């Protein structure tokens, strides 16, 4: 790509180095942090990536493989493969993982700069936009969280695909495929590519290549949606009212826009409530905002202007996180990672029109304000980075922002348990249950809840949560060995010994990485059944 006037030809390398160095400085508080939260499931407990064998790599790509449970409701084989490669190099030494996340984020920033320049964003505006993205507080979660390599790498692949679209279409196709196989959100590149070719009046040959992109996406989306529907989708009782669902989607979108513009609202484990009131201000604000952004996108696309492609990218990137199809956490900081580039590009191109007619003083004031925002974002990010040193710090942050959420209630339940207040502890856990929490194993593994273990009210809670888990497993079609073993354990917690034996027998028949452990579970269930007056354990 031709360098902007006054920029050296090596500007991509220089920008990459500068962004990487700046992000190291801003995020230094997180770079020696351990595996936390989802990292444990994705990496530490994932036996499939600890050995980079041919069989394991095949399992990453096989939608029916038990390895897919480690993708947590998504079909993302390249994400799993990247972590497998990391594990071979770094094992359990987390600094290397953090280092790579920062470098991939810096690469995404460099590619974003190149794409902005390709859309004729003025060089100064492109640079400021990239700096905003590089240090945005919402992106701390995407970069500091080890298992969010799927976000940084997925975006880098998608941006690379868009850059290669015209001159190296075969490379663009490869990068697009790698992007969606890393994270589904990378699919925004397809409609953005359509809009870019439309704006550029591209020749037929480029449209033919884009048709192949469409075929690749079509093959992928069926597998991805089936995986999400099985393991990622959650039922939100309040959304049984379609108007509550619509209002909630709008309100969450407004929160994201405010977060993008100001960083207000960033938090670990976000749990905003469904919007019941017609007068909710977040919902009401979403109406004019949606009309404004939608109208701007349509207007610029109708005029074949590349600005429209960026607005379209922002809209399409928002759709998977909009909660039209709900999942566990209705909002998260890192969900903005794919939305921000579209917003930055759209605003930069819109502002370039306004800038042309503005006085020198106004332009300087706008630049100063933008740089001030960069400095503020960098400071805010540096304050949030140390949260990624422990699960407890993240939980405390979530509890501070969402005091009625599941995380806050679990923390209060622990405190009440340690104080001997069983009634308050169980009440808090029932409140968490009402918000969709029913991981029954947590109740007996969490050391903070140990004083409750013998209490009848707590035993009833375990019984009920195990039942909710069984219902969820039946709805989601649990079929892997590890899933069925959990189902068997849930039945044991409910003294349903015949059902537990059947679940463990199915788990053994399903095959998996731990047949010996499954046999031990089965024998224990049969033994308990005999002790409680049952038969000797033939399949029922």
N, C-alpha and C positions, 0 to 999 in steps of 0.2 A: 504494500500500500504506500502511496506517495505521502511523504511527511508534510504536515502543515507548514506554512511559511514560518521560517524562523526556528523550526524544530529540527534537531539532528536526525539523520536517517536511522540512528539506533534508538529512537525514542521509545519503542515498545520495551526494549530491555531496560532502559533507564526508568521508565514508569513502573515496570514490574518490580525492579529493585527498590524504588522509593516507596511504593505501596506496601511491599512485603516488610521493609524496615519500619515503616510507620505503624503497621498493624502489630508487629512484634512489640513495639513500644506501648501501644494502646492496650493490647491484650496480655501483657506480660503477667498479670495477676492470675491468669487461667492456664498458662502454658505448662505448669508442672502439676496440674490437677490430675486426679486419678480417673479411672473409668467410673462413670456415674449413671444412674437411672437407666435409660434404654441401652447404654453401652454394654451393660452386663448381658442382656439378652442377645443383642446383635453380635457381640464379639466374644466376651469372656466365656459365656456358657454355650457358644455355638461350636459344637464339635466338628461341624462340617468345614469350617474354615481353618481349623488348627493344623490340618494336614492338606497340603495342596496336591491332592491326587487327581487322576483323571476322573475317577468315580465321583469325587466331591464336586468337581467343576461341572460335570454332567448334571448332578443333583441341583446345582444352582439354577440351571436353565430349564429343568424339568418342572412344569407347573404342578405336576402331581406328586412331586417328591416331598418327603417330610422336611427337607431343608427349607421349604417355603414358610414354615411357621416362624422362622427367624427373621423373615422380611416384614413381619407385623402388618399383615393386611395389604401388602403390595407385591406385585411381581417386579422385582428389581435385581436380577441376577448379576448385573455388572457391579452394583453396590456391594453385594456379598463377595464377589470376586476381588474387588479392590481391597476390602478388609482382609481377605485371605492373603493377598500379597503383602499387606502391611504386617500381618501376624508373622509371616515368615521372616520379616526383617526386624521388627521391633519386639515381637512377643508381647510381654506384659509391661514393657517400658513405655509409659504413655507420652513422654516428651516427643518422641518421633511422630506419633500420631498427630499431636498438636502442631508440630512443625509443618507437617504435610498439609494439614487443613489450612494453615495461614498461607502457604505457598500456592495452593489451588485457588484460594480466595483472591490472592493477588493476581493470578492468571486470569480469573474471571473479570476482575476490574480492568485489566489491560485489554482484554477482548471487548469489553463494553466500551472502552474509549475508542477502539478502532471502529466499532459499529456505529457509534455516535458520529464520528468524523465521516464515515461513509455516507451517512444520512445528511451531511452538510451542516451539522451542528457546529457553530463557531468554536474554534479550538479552545478558547478560554472557558467557554460554557461547558464544553465536553470535559475539560480537566476538572472543573469545579464539581460537575455532576458525578464524576468517578470518585472524587474525594469524599463526597457526601455518602455515596454507596459504600465506600471502603470502611468508613468509621461509623456508620449508622448504628445506633444502640440496638436496634432490632436484630442486626446481623451478628451481634455478639453470640447469641444462641447458636446460630448456624455455623460459626467458626470455632467457638470454644468447645462445643459439644462434639466429642470425637465421632460418634456415629452419624453426625450430620454431614460427613463427607459426601453423602448422597446429594445434598443440596449444592454444595460448592462445586463438586465435579459435574453434577447434572446441568447446572447453569453454564459452566465453562464449555461443556460439549455443545449445548444448544446455541450459545453465542458463536462458537467456532463454526457450527453448521451454517448459520446465517451469513457469516463472513465469506464462507467458501461457496455459497449458493450460486453465484454467477460465473466465477472463473474456474472453480474446481468442483463441479457438481458431484462427482463421484465421492470426493472427500466430504462434501456437505451431507450427502446421504449417509455415509458411514458415521459421521459425528452425530447426526440426528438420531440414528438407531441406538448408538451408545448412550445418548442423552436420555431417551425415554426408558431404556433398560437400566438406567441408574436411578432415575426418579421420574415418576409420571408427569410431574409438573413441567418437565422439559418439553412436553408436547406443545407448549405455547409457540414454539418455533415454527410449527406448520402454518397456522393462520397468519402469523407475522410474515412468514416468507411469501405467502399468497399476496398479502397487502403490499409488500415491497416490490414484487414483480409487477403487480398492477400499477403501482406508482411509477415504476421505471419503464413501463411499456416494454417489458421483456420479450425477446423473441420466442417463438414456439418451442425451440429446443430446451430452453430453461423450464418451460411449463411441463414438458414431458418428464424431465427429471423430478419435478415437484409431484407429478402424478405417482412416481415410485415412492416418494416420501409418504404419500397418502396410503398406498398399499401396505407399506411397513407399519404405519400407524394403525390401519384397520386390522392387521393381524395381531398387533399388540393389545389393542384396547379391549378385545373380548376376553383375553386371558387376565388382563389387569382388573377389569371390572368384576370378573368372577372371583378373583382372589380378594378384592376389597369387599365384595358382598358377603363373602364367607367369613372373613376374619377382621375386617376393618370397620364395617358398618355397625352403628349402634342405634337402638331405638330410643328416641327422646319422647317420653310420654306427653310433654307439653305440645309437641309438634303434631299430635293427633288433630289439633285445631289448625287447619291450614293457614289461617290468618296470623296466628302466633308464629308459625314457621316463617311466613313471608316477612313479618315485622322483624323477627330475629335476624334473618339474613341481611336485611337492610341495615339494622342497627350495628351488626358486627362489621359490615362494610365501612360504615362511618367511623367506627373505632379504628379500623385499619388506616383509613386516610389521615386521621388525626395523628396516629402513631407514626405514619410515614413522614408527615410534615414537621412534627415537633418532638417525637420520641416519647410523648406522654402516653402512658398506658403499657409500656413494656413491662413484662413480668414473667416469672417462671410459672408454668402450669396454669394457664389462664382458664377461668371458669365463669364467664359472664352468664347471667341468668337469661333464659328465654324471655322475650319481650311480650308481656301480657297486655300492657296498657296501650291504648290507641294514642295516648299523648306522650309516649316515651320520646324524649328529645333526640336520642340517637336515631331512632326510626324516622322521625319527622325530618331530620336533617338529611337523611339518605335520599329523600325524594328529589329535592333540587340538585343535589350533588350527582345523582345518577343521570338526571336529565342533562346536566351541564357536560359531564364527561361523554355520555352517549352522543349528544348532539355534536360535540367537537370532533369525535371520532368519525361520525357519519359525514359531516361537512368536509373534513380534510380528505377522507377517502374518496368522496364524490369528486373532489378537485384533483385527484391523483397526487396527493402530497404525502411524502413519507411520514410526516407527523402522525397521520392517521394509523400507520402501522404500529407506532409505539403505543398509542392509546389502545389499539386493539390488543396488543401484547399484554398490557396491564389488565385489561378486562378479562381476557382468556386465562391469564395466570391466576386471577382471583376466583374464577368459577370453581375450580376443584376444592378450594378452601372455604367456599361461601357457606357451607353447611346445607346446601340444597340436598346433598347426600351427607347426612351427619356422621361424625365420628367422635371419638372419646373426648378430646379437648377441642371445643368449638373455636378457639382462637389459640395462636401461639406466635411468638416473636418470629421464629424462623420461617413461618408461612409467608412472611412478607418478602423473603429473599428473591423470589421470582417475580413479584409484583413491582418492586422498586425500580428495576431498570426501565420498564415501560413508562412508569410515571416520570422518571427523570428525563427520558428521551422526549416524551410528549411535552413536558413543561419547557424543556430547553429549546425545542423548535418553536413552540408558541412564543416564548420570550424573545427569541431572536427576531421575530417580526416586530414586536413592541420596541426592542432595543434600537432598531434602525431609525426610528423617529424620535428617540429620546435624546435629551441634551447630554453633554459630557458629564456634568455633575450628577445627573440622575443615574447614568450608567455606572459611574464610580461608586455611588451610594449602594446600588444594587449588588455590585461586586463585593463591596465591603460587608454587606449584610450576608451574602452567601458564604463568604469566608468565615464570618463570625459564626454561622450555623455549623460549618465544618469543625471549628474549634470547640463549640459547645457539644456537638455530637461526640467528638474524640474524648472530651472530658467525661461525658456521661458513660460512654462505653468503658473507659478505664475504671470507673466506679463499679460497674456491673461485672466486669471480668472476674474478680475474685470470688463471686458467688459460685463459680464452676469448680471450686475446690472441694465441695462436698454436697451430698444429697440433703443434709440438714440445712445448709445455707440456702439452697434452692427452695426447700420446703418452707422455711421461714419467710422468704421473699414472697412466695405464693400466698401464704397465710396473711401477710400484711396487706396485699392487694385484694385478696378475695377471702375475707374472714368467714364467709359462710360456705366456702368450697370444701371439697373432699379433703384436700391436704390440710387445711386449717382445722377441720373437725378431727382428723386423725391425730394431729398434734395435741389438741385439747383432750382427746380421749386418753392419750398416753399420760398427760399430766394428771388427769383425774384418777387414772388407774394407780399411779404411783402414790397418790394421796389417799388411796383406799375408798374413793367415791365411785362405787360400781355403777350406781344409777346414772350419774352424770356421764361416765365413760360410755356406757351402753347407749345412752340418749344421743351422744355425739356420733357414735358409729351408725346408729339408725338414721341420723341426718345425712351421713355420707352415703348410706344405702339409697336414700331417696334421690340422691344426685347421681346414681348409677354405679356406685362402688359395691362390688360383691366378690372380691378376691379373697375367698375364705382362708387360703393358706397364710395370708398376711396376719390374720388374727392369731394364729398359733405360732408363727415364726417371729413376730415383732417382739423383741425383749421388753419394750415399754409397756406392753399389754400383759406381761406375765402374771401380775397379781390378780388378774381377772379369770384365769384359766379354769378355776374350779367353781366359779359362780354360775348358778343355774341360768341367770339371764344372759350371761355371756355364752354358755353352751347352746342356748336356744338361738342366739345370733349366729353362731358357727353353723348350726343346723340349717337355718334359713338361707344363709349366704351360699352354702353348699348346694342347696336346692336351686337357687338362682343361677349358679354356675352350670348345673346340669341342664337347665332350661336353655341357657345360652348355647351350650355345646350342641344340643339337639337342633336348635335353629340354624347354627352355623355349619352343621354337618361335620363335626369333629371326627376325624378318621385316622390320624397319624398315631403312632405308638405313644408318643409323649402326651398328646391331647387325651387319648383314651385312658392313660394311666391317671391323669388328673381327674377324669370323670369317675374312675374307680375309687379314687381317694375320697371324692365328694360323696359318693354313695356310702362309703364306710363311716364318714362323719355323721351320716343320717341313720346309721345302723341298718342300712339296706344291703344286707350281705349277699343275697342272691344277685341283685343288680350289680354289685361291686365285682363279684366273680365273673359275671358275663362281660363287664367292661374290660377286665384284665385279660380274659380269654381273647376278646377281640383285639386288644392291644398286642398280644403275643402273635396272633395270626396276621396282623398288619405288617409285621416286620419293622425293623428299626435298628438303631445303634446300641441298644441296651437290652438284649433279650434276657440276659441273666437277671438284671434288676427287675424286669417285668415278671419273670417266673417267681422271684422272691415275693413280689407284691401279690401275685396270684395265690401262692401258698399261704401267705399271711391272711388273705381274705377268706380262703377256705377254712383255715384253722379257726378264725374268729366265728365263722358260720357254725362250725361244729360246737364250739364253746357255748354259743348262744342257742343250741338246740337244733341246728340245721343238719342237713345230710353231708356226705363227705366231699362234695365238690365236683360232681360230673356236670358238664354243660347243661344248663336248664333252658 
